[in-house]
């Protein structure tokens, strides 16, 4: 991870998330290829009850890229993805 406060998970955990919710993995990369930050999440809820929401599992920004609004932008992108996911899930109900 990019900081010691972000929880580190095992490889199987990351692979499970990536297999089920690939659109919920977003990486911010600097022009030189350096990792600036990332967010990972998943969709939770019930189609039957028409309750769905996005869940943030991890959000991390490298110290040298903090105070630039990057975490807010990553959250905004995840929220947009969650809204699109919800709309496509409930279409036709």
N, C-alpha and C positions, 0 to 999 in steps of 0.2 A: 504494500500500500504506500501511498504518498506521505503518510504521517503515522505516528505511533498510536494515535487515538482511534483510527478507523480499524474496525475488527477485521481480522484476516480469517478467511474461511479455507477449507480444504478444497483441492482441485475438483472432487466429485460434486461439491456444492455449486461451484461456479459453472461446471458443465451442465448440471441439471437446470440451472437458471437460463443458461445460454440456449439449451435445447427447447425449453418451453416458452421463453419470453425473449427472443433475440432482439426484438425492437426496443426492449427496455434497457439495453446496454448502450450507453452513449459515452464516447471518448472525445476529449478536447485535446488536440495536438498542436504544438507550436509549429511555425513554418519550417524549423530545422528538424522536426520529427520528435522533439522532446514531449513527453507526456505532461500535459498541464493539469488535467483532472479527469474524473470519470464519475458516472452515476450508474447504478444498476438497480433494477426494481422488478416488480412483477404485477400481474393483474390478479385481483382477489374479488370474490363475490359469488353471486348466484344468478344464472340466466333465468331460472324459474321465478325468482322474486324480483327480477330486473334491478338488482343491486350490484353495482360493479364499481371498483375504484382501483387506482394505482397505488402501489406500496413501494416506498423507497427503502431499499435494503442497505445500500451503502452510497455515500457521496464523499469524495475526497478530492482536494485540490492541493497541488504541490505548493510548499511555502513561498517560493519565488513568484508564483502566479496568483497569490491571494490579494484581496482588496481591489480586484479588477471587475467584480461582478460576475465572475465565472460560475460560482456555485448557484447564484440566482438564475443565470441563463440555463444551466443544466436542469435545474428544477422546472423551469418554464417549459423546456423541451419535453421532459418526462410527463408533465401535465398535459401538453398537447397530444402526445402519444396516447395517454390514458383516455382522453376525451374521444379520440378517433376510434380507439379500441372499443369503448363503450357504445358508440354510435353503431359500429359495424356488428357488434354482438347482439344488440336489441333490434336491429332492423327486421321488420316483419312482425314484430310482436304488438 
